[in-house]
Amino acid sequence: MASPKSIFDKTIDRAIKQIALYRKLSDVSLKKPDMITDDLSDLIRTALVLGVSALDAYFTNKFVEKLVPYLQKKGPTDGIVDIVNKA
């Protein structure tokens, strides 16, 4: 199974590539005024969403990676059960 960090790195790399694509297409659109440029900003929005979701997945996966062994070793405490129930 892939580590939370490797999954994050792969996803954030996709976001960075979308930003690079935006820059290339922006340069082309300057040379071709008839090209639709309004939709190009969607690449930046997509990159932002990917970045945020990558970070969210990283923290969630890292938390589970630490929580499961803890629970296996010590069992669920009342505090942890309460936190999970509230979540």
GIDA-V248131 format. One line per field, one symbol per residue. ss: DSSP state (A for helix, B for strand, O for the rest). burial: # if it has 16 or more other ideal C-beta (glycine too) atoms within 10 Angstrom, else .. A space follows every 10 residues. Layout:
ss: ???
burial: ???
This chain:
ss: OOOAAAAAAA AAAAAAAAAA AAAAAAAAAA AOOOOOOAAA AAAAAAAAAA AAAAAAAAAA AAAAAAAAAA AAAAOOOAAA AAAAAAO
burial: ...#...#.. ##..#..#.. .#........ .........# ..#..##..# #..#...#.. #......... .......... .......
